[in-house]
């Protein structure tokens, strides 16, 4: 992928695929693996245990990267975000998911938006975080739960902005895009959407071809220029 890509997609689905493509294109890169090594050394955590590793990655990213809004919107490769030392929620989510996928932990991106309860019309998306699949038992990898890893706020693993907004009586929309439970793969990924707890857009996305979107941004119809 381009190390920095200005993002101006033509639809919300296109933007979600742009952010996920940044994860799928980066998690095997040697620069991402170097960052993962730094996280493991800093936290002194067992990289074979998904739960402690996910918490360590969340904490490391929160301490290393400062949240900052961007203009124009950009999607950065993980190593660029670390080098800059700042990024917005999608940059931090890409960093978290890339590091965990590099350790064979399935991940997905959760895209969320909220508006007052009387809001009419579609709820726009405005925030994103990573979620890690934590298996109950390594012998049964498809049995477990998705654990949210928010990095913009000082919250523990499992805290979700969508649940906090719903508790305030707001109208909430929540979409997710990424791996299926128990499996890291670039060959298929799932997109689901919920609004006020009701599934509204369940569908399987077409496969990501090997290398697709890494050199020419072929996956996403971005109008902004690509910067290398």
N, C-alpha and C positions, 0 to 999 in steps of 0.2 A: 504494500500500500504506500501511497505518498506519505511522507512523515508528517506533513501538515496538509490538511485538505479543508479549504473553505467550503462550508456546507450551506447550500441554499436549495434544498430539494423541493420538488414540486408538490409533495404531499407528505402527510405524517407517516404513512407506511414507508415511503421512500426514505425519510429521515431515520426511521427505526432500522431499516436495512443498512443504511450507511453506517450507523453506529455499530451494529452487529458485525458488519464486514470488517471494521477496524479491529475487532477482537479476533475474528477468524483468520485475518491476514497477519496477525502479530504474535500470536501466542507461541509459535515455534521459532521465532526469530532469536538468534543468539543474544541480542541485546536485551530481550525480555528475560531470557534465562539468566543473564548476569544479574538483573534486578532481583529475580526470585532468589538467587543465591545470597544476595545481600539481606533480603528479608529473613531467610532461614538463619543466617548467622546472627543477625541483630536480635531476633526473638528467641533464638535457641529452641526452636520448636521442631518436633518430629514431622517431616514432610509427608509421611505416610498416613497421618491422621488428619482427615479432612476438616473436622470440626475445629481443633486448635489452630490448624494452618489458616483456615478462613478468618478466624478472629485475629490472628497475627497479621495477615495481609490487610485487613480492614484498619487495624491500629496503625500499621506502618504507613499506609497511604495517607491517613488522616494527619499523621505527624509530619510527613514529608512534603505533601502537596497542599498549598493554600487555595481555598476556594476563591475564584474571581470570575465575574461575568465577562463575556467576550464580545467584542464588536470588530469585525463581523464574526458570526458563529464559525468556529473551526473544530474539526475532529483531529486530534493529535495521536500519533503513535505513542505507546506507553513510555518509551525511552525519552521522547521529546517532552512529555508532561513532567517526567522526573527531572530532566535537565532544566526545564523552565522553572520548576518549583511551584507552579500554580496551574490552575485549570478550572473549568466549570464542571457541573455534575456529570456530563457525558464523558469528559476526559477522564475523570476519576473512576467512573464506572468501567470504562474500557480498560484502564490500568488494572483494576481489581480482577475483572473477569479474565484478562489475558494471563495474569500471574497464576491464578488458580487453575486455569485450563492447562497451563504449562506443567502443572503438577498432577494432571489427570483428574481434576475435580470438575465435574459438569457444572456449567453456569448458564444463567440466563439474565437478560436485562429486563428490568421492570420499569415501564414508562407510566407515569401517573399525572393526573390533572384533577383539580377540584374547583368547584364554584359554589356560590350560595345555593341553598336548597331550592329556591324558587327560580333558579337559572333555567332559561328556555333555550333549546337547541343543543347541539353537540358540546361536550366538555372538551376544551383543547388540552393537549398534553403540555406539561411544563417542567417535569422533573424526571430523573432516571437514576436508578441505582442497580447494583449487581446483586444477584442471589446465587448462592452456592447450594448444590445438592449434597446433603449430608446423609449418607446411608446409615440406617440403624445398625447394620452388621455388614462388614466387608464381604461376607459370603452371599449376601442377598442385596446387591447394589441397587436394585430398583425399588427397594423398600426404605423409605426415609422421608425427608421433608426438605423443602426449599427454605433456606435461611437468608434473610435480607441482610445486606452489608452496606448500610448507609455510611457515607464518608463526609457528607457536608455538615452533619450535626454530630455532637458528642453523645452518641447513643450506643447501646450494646448490640451485638449481633441479634437479629430477629426483629428489631424495631422497624416498623414500616410507616412511612409518611401517609400512605393511603388509610391505614387503620386509625392513625391519629386524626386525620381529616374527617373520617366517617364518625368518629367519636364526638366531634364538634358539630355534627349535624349537617355537614357539607355534602353536596352531591359529588361523588367520586367516580373517576374513570381510571381503570388500571389495565394496561396491556403488557404482555410479556413476549419476548422473542429470544430464542436460544436453544440450548441443548434439551434433550429429553431426559427424564430422571435416569440416573445411573450410567449415562453414556456421553462421552465427549466425541463429537463427530462434526465434520464439515460437509457431509453429504446430505444431511437433511436437518431442518430446524423447524420449530413450531412457533406460531404466532397465535396468541389468544388474547381476548379482551373482555374485561368485565366493567360494568357500570352499575353502581349501587348493588354490587354483589351478584349481578345477573350476567351470564355469559352472552356476549353480543356479537363477537366476531371470531368464532373458532374456525381455524383453517390451517392446513399444512402448507408451508411454503415450498417452492421448487428447490431442487438441490443447488448448492453453491458449487460451481465448477472449480476445479483446482486452479488456483491463481486468479480467479475471476475478481475483478475490482482491485487487484494489487498494483497494476501498472497504469491503467488508463481510466480507472474509475468506472469500468463498464457496467457495474452492477447498479449504480445509482444515477438518476438523471439530474445531477447537480448543475446549476447554472453558473455558479462562481468558478473562478479559475483554480486549477490544481497547482499547488506549490510543492516543490520537491526539496 
